[in-house]
Amino acid sequence: MSNHKELIGIITDKKLDKVKNKKSEYHGNQYWRLSVELENEEEIKEILVFKEWLEQETIWQEIEQKNYLDKRYLFKVQRKPGAGQFFRLLEWEKLEDYA
């Protein structure tokens, strides 16, 4: 699909949030808002992480336990149709540690 992107960078912060749209089938579900610093994309500052969209279940636990600190990733994301610049995480691959 053309709305997939590969982004390289680090996670600088996280925030747990809930889907507020009452019309969404995911209303009330929790998701992570990851603040990111990317090497290959300056305009994207945030990646959303929904448990039901992850290809690797372990990613959710790694975020909860802050196992992402000091690590550099290749993020595979998908732009949500009709949501502007909101990208949701599908999977990630750990690159070398960030120093």
N, C-alpha and C positions, 0 to 999 in steps of 0.2 A: 504493500500500500504506500502511496505517496505521502501519507501523513505521519510516517514513522521517521524518527530522527535518532541519530547516535550523538551523544553529548559526552564530553570528557571534562571531569572536574571533581570538586570536593563538596561535601556537605558541611555547611557552617552552622546550621541550627535546624531544629525540628519543632513542630507544634502539632498536637493532636486536635482534630476538629471533627465536626459531624456534618453529614449531608443535611442541609436545611430545606431543600426544595421538596415541598410536600407532594408534588406530582411525580417525583422520582421513585422508581422501584427500590432504590437504595436509601430512601429517606430514613434518617436516624443512624445510619451506619457510620462508624468512625473511619477517619482517614488521616494520613500524615501530610503535613505541608512541610516539605524540605526546602530550606534556603540553600542555594547552591552558588558556587563560584565556578564558572565554566571557562575552559580554555578556548573552545571553538565556537562560542555563541555568547555575545555580550548582552543581548536583550532579555534572555531568559534568566530570571532570578529565583524561580521557584518550580519545583516538581511535586505533583500530587501523587500520593501512594494509596491506592485502594486495594485492600486485601484480595478482593474478588478478581482483580485484573492482573495480579502478579503471576508470572510463570514459575517463579521459585518461591515456595512458601516460607523459606528460611529468611528471606529479606525482611519480612515484617518483624520477626524476632530480633534480627540484627539492629534494626532501627530502634526498637523498644529498649534494647540493652546497650545502646550507644556504641555498638561494635564498629560503626562507620568512622569513628574519630581517627584522624591522621591517615586516612586512606584515600586513594585516588581511584576513581571509577570511570568505566565506560557505561553510561546510562543509555538504555534503549527505551525510548519513550514514544508515546503516540499522542498526537494532538487531538483533543476531544472535539468532534464536529460541533460547530456553532458556539464554541466556548472561547474564541479569540486565541490568546496566547497561553492557555492553560494546557499543560502537558502532563499526562499521567504515565507513571513508571510501569513498564512491562517486565523488565529484568535489568540486572546490572552485572558487570564483570569487574572484579577487583584488578586494578593495575598495580604498579609499584607503590609503596608507601609514600605518603606526601610528607615532606620535611620543610 
